[in-house]
């Protein structure tokens, strides 16, 4: 027997020895040889050794089937269809901000009051009806009304303070007469401390011209706050 035949026989004998050992260490239906480490026996080329029990069906039922013979396995076994990703949760819808009937009306005091007076003119009442009372109809309720009187810079601060307060109180009295609750109305006088920006009048002007120039500073501001209907 020449050396080539002897080598072939020895290789075959080695294969049968591995198969026999694997059979003794694993279940009878394993399709692949398993070594003492419980790992599949592989050739130098990285191929799995098949046992005498190997069939495509046995390989499909073997845990190593996909790793060793993926091309022979049912695609559904080695590449299971992943469950579709869950749709992202919808972002919570922010609650809409409640509607309000807040508004501010600036009333020119020259139309509401005579110069240096705190008695409402008939035209002033009509303006308050149009610019304030009518708009209150859009409110579900009136939470707060702030009436602020302002004067020009002519005269002392003390005098103008009292005049602005009296004018604010006169507007409040009219609003109460028209049905606005007295306890929601706050009045205040700013006197001559809050001139309208941009109003510049030279003190050297004749008095009548100066009074006309300072007219924008003589005003009463009505601020209303409350929810809309």
JOPE-V776052 format. One record per pair of residues at least 12 apart in sequence whose C-alpha atoms are under 10 Angstrom apart, sorted by sequence separation. I is the first residue (numbers start at 0). J is the second residue. D is the distance in Angstrom with one decimal. If there is no record, write none. Layout:
i = (I & I)
j = (J & J)
d = (D & D)
//
This chain:
i = (20 & 21 & 22 & 25 & 59 & 60 & 64 & 65 & 108 & 110 & 111 & 148 & 150 & 151 & 172 & 200 & 201 & 18 & 19 & 20 & 21 & 24 & 55 & 58 & 59 & 64 & 65 & 110 & 111 & 148 & 149 & 150 & 171 & 199 & 200 & 18 & 20 & 21 & 33 & 58 & 59 & 109 & 110 & 111 & 148 & 149 & 150 & 171 & 198 & 199 & 17 & 18 & 20 & 32 & 33 & 56 & 108 & 111 & 148 & 149 & 171 & 198 & 17 & 18 & 21 & 31 & 32 & 33 & 47 & 55 & 56 & 60 & 107 & 110 & 111 & 147 & 148 & 150 & 168 & 170 & 198 & 17 & 30 & 31 & 32 & 33 & 47 & 55 & 56 & 59 & 106 & 147 & 148 & 149 & 168 & 169 & 198 & 14 & 21 & 30 & 31 & 32 & 49 & 55 & 59 & 146 & 148 & 149 & 167 & 168 & 195 & 197 & 198 & 21 & 30 & 31 & 32 & 47 & 48 & 107 & 147 & 148 & 167 & 168 & 194 & 195 & 196 & 29 & 30 & 31 & 32 & 46 & 47 & 106 & 146 & 147 & 148 & 166 & 167 & 168 & 195 & 196 & 29 & 30 & 31 & 32 & 46 & 47 & 106 & 146 & 147 & 148 & 165 & 166 & 167 & 194 & 195 & 18 & 28 & 29 & 30 & 31 & 45 & 46 & 145 & 146 & 148 & 164 & 165 & 166 & 167 & 194 & 195 & 17 & 27 & 28 & 29 & 30 & 104 & 146 & 147 & 163 & 164 & 165 & 193 & 194 & 195 & 27 & 28 & 29 & 30 & 39 & 106 & 146 & 147 & 163 & 164 & 192 & 194 & 27 & 28 & 30 & 38 & 105 & 106 & 146 & 163 & 164 & 191 & 28 & 30 & 31 & 41 & 104 & 105 & 145 & 161 & 162 & 163 & 164 & 190 & 191 & 30 & 31 & 39 & 103 & 104 & 144 & 160 & 161 & 162 & 163 & 190 & 22 & 29 & 30 & 39 & 102 & 103 & 160 & 161 & 162 & 163 & 21 & 22 & 28 & 29 & 30 & 102 & 159 & 160 & 161 & 162 & 18 & 22 & 28 & 30 & 31 & 144 & 159 & 160 & 189 & 17 & 18 & 19 & 29 & 30 & 31 & 159 & 160 & 188 & 18 & 19 & 28 & 29 & 30 & 31 & 102 & 158 & 159 & 160 & 17 & 18 & 28 & 29 & 30 & 31 & 101 & 102 & 156 & 157 & 158 & 159 & 14 & 29 & 30 & 100 & 101 & 156 & 157 & 15 & 29 & 100 & 115 & 144 & 155 & 156 & 186 & 14 & 15 & 31 & 100 & 101 & 144 & 155 & 156 & 185 & 100 & 101 & 143 & 144 & 154 & 184 & 185 & 99 & 100 & 141 & 142 & 143 & 144 & 145 & 146 & 147 & 148 & 149 & 150 & 152 & 153 & 184 & 99 & 100 & 141 & 143 & 144 & 145 & 146 & 147 & 148 & 149 & 150 & 151 & 152 & 184 & 98 & 99 & 100 & 101 & 108 & 142 & 143 & 144 & 145 & 146 & 147 & 148 & 149 & 150 & 151 & 152 & 183 & 99 & 100 & 101 & 103 & 105 & 108 & 142 & 143 & 144 & 145 & 146 & 147 & 148 & 149 & 150 & 151 & 152 & 183 & 101 & 102 & 103 & 104 & 105 & 106 & 107 & 108 & 132 & 141 & 142 & 143 & 144 & 145 & 146 & 147 & 148 & 149 & 150 & 151 & 152 & 101 & 103 & 115 & 127 & 131 & 141 & 147 & 148 & 149 & 150 & 151 & 115 & 135 & 149 & 150 & 151 & 117 & 128 & 132 & 149 & 116 & 117 & 124 & 127 & 128 & 132 & 149 & 115 & 116 & 117 & 118 & 119 & 123 & 127 & 132 & 115 & 117 & 118 & 116 & 117 & 124 & 128 & 153 & 170 & 116 & 117 & 118 & 119 & 124 & 127 & 170 & 171 & 115 & 117 & 118 & 119 & 167 & 170 & 117 & 118 & 166 & 167 & 117 & 153 & 166 & 167 & 112 & 119 & 163 & 167 & 108 & 111 & 163 & 164 & 153 & 163 & 112 & 153 & 108 & 111 & 152 & 111 & 151 & 153 & 151 & 152 & 151 & 150 & 151 & 150 & 151 & 152 & 150 & 151 & 152 & 149 & 150 & 151 & 149 & 150 & 151 & 148 & 149 & 150 & 148 & 149 & 150 & 148 & 149 & 147 & 148 & 149 & 147 & 148 & 146 & 147 & 148 & 146 & 147 & 145 & 146 & 147 & 145 & 146 & 144 & 145 & 146 & 144 & 145 & 143 & 144 & 145 & 143 & 144 & 142 & 143 & 144 & 141 & 142 & 143 & 141 & 142 & 140 & 141 & 142 & 138 & 140 & 141 & 138 & 139 & 140 & 141 & 138 & 139 & 140 & 135 & 137 & 138 & 139 & 140 & 134 & 135 & 137 & 138 & 139 & 131 & 135 & 137 & 138 & 130 & 131 & 136 & 137 & 131 & 135 & 136 & 127 & 114 & 114 & 109 & 115 & 114 & 109 & 112 & 108 & 109 & 111 & 112 & 107 & 108 & 109 & 110 & 111 & 107 & 108 & 109 & 110 & 111 & 106 & 107 & 108 & 109 & 107 & 108 & 106 & 107 & 108 & 106 & 107 & 108 & 105 & 106 & 107 & 105 & 106 & 104 & 105 & 106 & 104 & 105 & 103 & 104 & 105 & 103 & 104 & 102 & 103 & 104 & 102 & 103 & 101 & 102 & 103 & 101 & 102 & 100 & 101 & 102 & 99 & 100 & 101 & 99 & 100 & 101 & 99 & 100 & 101 & 98 & 99 & 100 & 98 & 99 & 100 & 97 & 98 & 99 & 97 & 98)
j = (32 & 33 & 34 & 37 & 71 & 72 & 76 & 77 & 120 & 122 & 123 & 160 & 162 & 163 & 184 & 212 & 213 & 31 & 32 & 33 & 34 & 37 & 68 & 71 & 72 & 77 & 78 & 123 & 124 & 161 & 162 & 163 & 184 & 212 & 213 & 32 & 34 & 35 & 47 & 72 & 73 & 123 & 124 & 125 & 162 & 163 & 164 & 185 & 212 & 213 & 32 & 33 & 35 & 47 & 48 & 71 & 123 & 126 & 163 & 164 & 186 & 213 & 33 & 34 & 37 & 47 & 48 & 49 & 63 & 71 & 72 & 76 & 123 & 126 & 127 & 163 & 164 & 166 & 184 & 186 & 214 & 34 & 47 & 48 & 49 & 50 & 64 & 72 & 73 & 76 & 123 & 164 & 165 & 166 & 185 & 186 & 215 & 32 & 39 & 48 & 49 & 50 & 67 & 73 & 77 & 164 & 166 & 167 & 185 & 186 & 213 & 215 & 216 & 40 & 49 & 50 & 51 & 66 & 67 & 126 & 166 & 167 & 186 & 187 & 213 & 214 & 215 & 49 & 50 & 51 & 52 & 66 & 67 & 126 & 166 & 167 & 168 & 186 & 187 & 188 & 215 & 216 & 50 & 51 & 52 & 53 & 67 & 68 & 127 & 167 & 168 & 169 & 186 & 187 & 188 & 215 & 216 & 40 & 50 & 51 & 52 & 53 & 67 & 68 & 167 & 168 & 170 & 186 & 187 & 188 & 189 & 216 & 217 & 40 & 50 & 51 & 52 & 53 & 127 & 169 & 170 & 186 & 187 & 188 & 216 & 217 & 218 & 51 & 52 & 53 & 54 & 63 & 130 & 170 & 171 & 187 & 188 & 216 & 218 & 52 & 53 & 55 & 63 & 130 & 131 & 171 & 188 & 189 & 216 & 54 & 56 & 57 & 67 & 130 & 131 & 171 & 187 & 188 & 189 & 190 & 216 & 217 & 57 & 58 & 66 & 130 & 131 & 171 & 187 & 188 & 189 & 190 & 217 & 50 & 57 & 58 & 67 & 130 & 131 & 188 & 189 & 190 & 191 & 50 & 51 & 57 & 58 & 59 & 131 & 188 & 189 & 190 & 191 & 48 & 52 & 58 & 60 & 61 & 174 & 189 & 190 & 219 & 48 & 49 & 50 & 60 & 61 & 62 & 190 & 191 & 219 & 50 & 51 & 60 & 61 & 62 & 63 & 134 & 190 & 191 & 192 & 50 & 51 & 61 & 62 & 63 & 64 & 134 & 135 & 189 & 190 & 191 & 192 & 48 & 63 & 64 & 134 & 135 & 190 & 191 & 50 & 64 & 135 & 150 & 179 & 190 & 191 & 221 & 50 & 51 & 67 & 136 & 137 & 180 & 191 & 192 & 221 & 137 & 138 & 180 & 181 & 191 & 221 & 222 & 137 & 138 & 179 & 180 & 181 & 182 & 183 & 184 & 185 & 186 & 187 & 188 & 190 & 191 & 222 & 138 & 139 & 180 & 182 & 183 & 184 & 185 & 186 & 187 & 188 & 189 & 190 & 191 & 223 & 138 & 139 & 140 & 141 & 148 & 182 & 183 & 184 & 185 & 186 & 187 & 188 & 189 & 190 & 191 & 192 & 223 & 140 & 141 & 142 & 144 & 146 & 149 & 183 & 184 & 185 & 186 & 187 & 188 & 189 & 190 & 191 & 192 & 193 & 224 & 143 & 144 & 145 & 146 & 147 & 148 & 149 & 150 & 174 & 183 & 184 & 185 & 186 & 187 & 188 & 189 & 190 & 191 & 192 & 193 & 194 & 144 & 146 & 158 & 170 & 174 & 184 & 190 & 191 & 192 & 193 & 194 & 159 & 179 & 193 & 194 & 195 & 162 & 173 & 177 & 194 & 162 & 163 & 170 & 173 & 174 & 178 & 195 & 162 & 163 & 164 & 165 & 166 & 170 & 174 & 179 & 163 & 165 & 166 & 165 & 166 & 173 & 177 & 202 & 219 & 166 & 167 & 168 & 169 & 174 & 177 & 220 & 221 & 166 & 168 & 169 & 170 & 218 & 221 & 169 & 170 & 218 & 219 & 170 & 206 & 219 & 220 & 166 & 173 & 217 & 221 & 163 & 166 & 218 & 219 & 209 & 219 & 169 & 210 & 166 & 169 & 210 & 170 & 210 & 213 & 212 & 213 & 213 & 213 & 214 & 214 & 215 & 216 & 215 & 216 & 217 & 215 & 216 & 217 & 216 & 217 & 218 & 216 & 217 & 218 & 217 & 218 & 219 & 218 & 219 & 218 & 219 & 220 & 219 & 220 & 219 & 220 & 221 & 220 & 221 & 220 & 221 & 222 & 221 & 222 & 221 & 222 & 223 & 222 & 223 & 222 & 223 & 224 & 223 & 224 & 223 & 224 & 225 & 223 & 224 & 225 & 224 & 225 & 224 & 225 & 226 & 223 & 225 & 226 & 224 & 225 & 226 & 227 & 225 & 226 & 227 & 223 & 225 & 226 & 227 & 228 & 223 & 224 & 226 & 227 & 228 & 221 & 225 & 227 & 228 & 221 & 222 & 227 & 228 & 223 & 227 & 228 & 221 & 210 & 214 & 211 & 217 & 217 & 214 & 217 & 214 & 215 & 217 & 218 & 214 & 215 & 216 & 217 & 218 & 215 & 216 & 217 & 218 & 219 & 215 & 216 & 217 & 218 & 217 & 218 & 217 & 218 & 219 & 218 & 219 & 220 & 218 & 219 & 220 & 219 & 220 & 219 & 220 & 221 & 220 & 221 & 220 & 221 & 222 & 221 & 222 & 221 & 222 & 223 & 222 & 223 & 222 & 223 & 224 & 223 & 224 & 223 & 224 & 225 & 223 & 224 & 225 & 224 & 225 & 226 & 225 & 226 & 227 & 225 & 226 & 227 & 226 & 227 & 228 & 226 & 227 & 228 & 227 & 228)
d = (8.2 & 4.9 & 9.7 & 8.4 & 8.3 & 9.6 & 9.5 & 5.6 & 9.9 & 6.8 & 4.2 & 8.7 & 7.6 & 9.8 & 9.7 & 6.0 & 9.8 & 8.7 & 8.7 & 8.1 & 6.0 & 8.3 & 8.9 & 8.6 & 5.9 & 8.6 & 9.2 & 6.0 & 7.6 & 9.6 & 8.4 & 6.1 & 6.9 & 7.9 & 6.7 & 5.9 & 7.6 & 8.1 & 9.6 & 7.7 & 7.5 & 9.2 & 9.8 & 9.5 & 8.1 & 5.3 & 9.9 & 8.2 & 7.8 & 8.0 & 7.2 & 8.3 & 8.6 & 7.7 & 8.6 & 9.6 & 8.5 & 8.2 & 4.4 & 8.4 & 7.3 & 7.1 & 8.5 & 9.4 & 9.1 & 6.8 & 5.6 & 9.6 & 9.0 & 6.9 & 8.6 & 9.6 & 9.0 & 8.7 & 9.0 & 7.6 & 6.0 & 9.6 & 9.7 & 9.0 & 9.2 & 8.0 & 9.8 & 5.7 & 6.0 & 9.3 & 9.6 & 7.4 & 9.9 & 7.9 & 8.5 & 7.7 & 8.0 & 8.5 & 9.0 & 9.7 & 7.5 & 10.0 & 9.2 & 8.7 & 4.4 & 5.7 & 9.3 & 9.7 & 9.3 & 9.3 & 6.0 & 8.7 & 9.0 & 6.4 & 9.2 & 10.0 & 7.9 & 8.8 & 5.8 & 5.1 & 9.3 & 8.8 & 8.9 & 9.8 & 8.5 & 5.0 & 5.7 & 8.2 & 9.0 & 9.8 & 9.7 & 8.8 & 5.4 & 8.6 & 9.9 & 9.9 & 5.7 & 8.0 & 9.2 & 5.7 & 8.7 & 9.3 & 6.5 & 9.2 & 6.7 & 9.1 & 7.3 & 7.4 & 8.1 & 9.7 & 7.1 & 8.3 & 8.2 & 5.6 & 9.0 & 9.9 & 9.3 & 9.3 & 6.8 & 8.3 & 5.5 & 9.4 & 9.0 & 9.1 & 5.4 & 6.9 & 9.2 & 9.1 & 9.1 & 8.0 & 9.2 & 7.2 & 8.9 & 8.2 & 9.9 & 5.4 & 9.1 & 8.5 & 9.7 & 9.2 & 6.7 & 4.3 & 9.1 & 9.8 & 9.4 & 9.7 & 5.7 & 7.9 & 7.9 & 8.6 & 9.5 & 9.8 & 6.1 & 7.4 & 7.1 & 7.5 & 8.7 & 7.4 & 9.9 & 7.7 & 4.2 & 9.8 & 9.8 & 7.7 & 8.1 & 8.9 & 9.2 & 8.9 & 10.0 & 7.1 & 4.6 & 7.7 & 7.9 & 10.0 & 9.3 & 9.4 & 9.3 & 6.6 & 9.9 & 9.1 & 9.9 & 7.8 & 6.5 & 7.8 & 9.9 & 8.6 & 5.8 & 7.9 & 9.7 & 9.2 & 7.0 & 9.0 & 9.3 & 7.2 & 9.5 & 5.4 & 9.3 & 8.2 & 7.3 & 5.5 & 8.8 & 9.9 & 8.6 & 5.9 & 9.1 & 7.2 & 8.4 & 8.3 & 9.5 & 7.1 & 7.9 & 9.0 & 8.8 & 8.6 & 6.2 & 7.3 & 9.9 & 8.4 & 9.7 & 9.4 & 8.6 & 8.0 & 9.7 & 8.3 & 3.9 & 9.9 & 9.1 & 8.3 & 9.0 & 8.7 & 6.4 & 9.5 & 4.7 & 7.2 & 9.2 & 6.1 & 9.9 & 9.2 & 6.3 & 9.3 & 7.5 & 8.4 & 8.0 & 6.2 & 8.9 & 9.4 & 8.0 & 8.3 & 8.8 & 8.4 & 8.3 & 9.5 & 9.3 & 9.5 & 7.8 & 9.5 & 9.3 & 8.9 & 9.2 & 8.0 & 8.2 & 9.3 & 6.4 & 9.4 & 9.3 & 9.9 & 7.8 & 9.2 & 9.1 & 9.2 & 6.5 & 9.3 & 9.8 & 9.8 & 8.6 & 9.2 & 9.6 & 9.5 & 8.6 & 8.1 & 9.9 & 6.3 & 8.4 & 9.6 & 9.4 & 9.0 & 9.8 & 9.8 & 9.0 & 5.4 & 8.1 & 9.7 & 10.0 & 9.3 & 8.4 & 7.3 & 8.4 & 8.0 & 9.2 & 8.8 & 8.3 & 8.1 & 9.7 & 7.5 & 8.2 & 8.5 & 8.6 & 6.0 & 5.8 & 6.2 & 5.8 & 6.5 & 6.3 & 7.6 & 7.6 & 5.1 & 9.1 & 9.7 & 8.8 & 9.0 & 9.2 & 8.8 & 9.6 & 4.8 & 4.6 & 4.8 & 4.7 & 4.9 & 4.7 & 5.3 & 5.3 & 5.2 & 8.0 & 9.7 & 9.8 & 8.7 & 9.8 & 9.6 & 9.8 & 8.5 & 6.2 & 6.0 & 6.1 & 5.8 & 6.4 & 5.5 & 6.1 & 5.2 & 5.0 & 8.5 & 9.5 & 9.9 & 9.5 & 9.9 & 9.4 & 9.7 & 9.6 & 9.7 & 9.8 & 8.5 & 7.5 & 7.3 & 8.8 & 7.6 & 8.4 & 7.8 & 8.4 & 6.8 & 7.1 & 6.2 & 8.2 & 8.7 & 8.0 & 9.7 & 9.9 & 9.9 & 8.4 & 8.6 & 9.4 & 9.4 & 9.4 & 8.0 & 8.4 & 7.0 & 9.0 & 8.9 & 7.2 & 8.1 & 9.3 & 6.9 & 9.6 & 7.5 & 8.0 & 7.6 & 8.2 & 8.8 & 8.5 & 8.8 & 8.9 & 9.7 & 7.4 & 9.8 & 9.0 & 8.8 & 8.2 & 9.2 & 8.1 & 8.5 & 9.7 & 5.9 & 7.4 & 8.8 & 4.8 & 7.6 & 8.5 & 9.6 & 8.4 & 8.0 & 8.5 & 10.0 & 6.9 & 9.4 & 9.9 & 9.8 & 9.5 & 9.9 & 8.7 & 6.7 & 7.6 & 9.8 & 8.8 & 6.7 & 9.1 & 9.3 & 6.8 & 9.2 & 9.8 & 7.6 & 8.6 & 8.1 & 8.6 & 8.9 & 9.0 & 10.0 & 9.0 & 8.9 & 10.0 & 9.2 & 8.2 & 9.8 & 8.2 & 8.6 & 10.0 & 9.7 & 9.1 & 8.4 & 8.8 & 9.8 & 7.9 & 6.0 & 9.0 & 7.2 & 8.7 & 8.1 & 8.3 & 9.1 & 5.1 & 9.2 & 9.7 & 5.8 & 5.4 & 6.6 & 4.4 & 8.8 & 9.9 & 5.5 & 6.7 & 8.0 & 5.3 & 8.7 & 6.3 & 6.0 & 8.5 & 4.5 & 8.1 & 5.6 & 6.6 & 6.9 & 5.2 & 9.0 & 5.7 & 6.6 & 7.9 & 4.6 & 8.5 & 5.7 & 6.5 & 6.8 & 5.0 & 8.9 & 5.5 & 6.6 & 8.0 & 4.6 & 8.7 & 5.9 & 6.5 & 7.8 & 5.2 & 9.0 & 7.3 & 5.7 & 6.9 & 6.3 & 4.9 & 8.9 & 4.8 & 8.0 & 9.5 & 5.9 & 7.4 & 8.7 & 7.3 & 6.3 & 9.1 & 6.3 & 5.6 & 7.5 & 8.3 & 9.6 & 5.8 & 5.1 & 8.0 & 9.5 & 9.7 & 8.8 & 4.4 & 4.4 & 7.9 & 9.3 & 5.9 & 5.4 & 9.5 & 9.2 & 9.1 & 6.0 & 8.6 & 9.3 & 8.7 & 9.5 & 9.2 & 9.9 & 9.6 & 10.0 & 9.3 & 7.0 & 9.7 & 8.0 & 8.9 & 9.9 & 9.6 & 7.9 & 8.5 & 10.0 & 9.9 & 8.6 & 7.0 & 8.7 & 7.0 & 9.2 & 8.7 & 9.7 & 8.4 & 5.3 & 7.7 & 6.4 & 4.5 & 8.9 & 4.6 & 6.3 & 5.6 & 6.5 & 9.7 & 6.7 & 5.2 & 8.7 & 5.9 & 6.1 & 8.4 & 4.4 & 7.8 & 5.8 & 6.4 & 7.1 & 5.2 & 8.6 & 5.7 & 6.5 & 8.4 & 4.4 & 8.6 & 6.0 & 6.2 & 7.5 & 5.4 & 8.9 & 5.3 & 6.9 & 7.7 & 4.4 & 9.2 & 10.0 & 6.5 & 5.9 & 7.5 & 5.7 & 7.5 & 5.8 & 5.5 & 8.1 & 9.0 & 4.1 & 4.6 & 6.1 & 4.4 & 8.0 & 7.3 & 5.5 & 8.1 & 8.1 & 8.0)
//
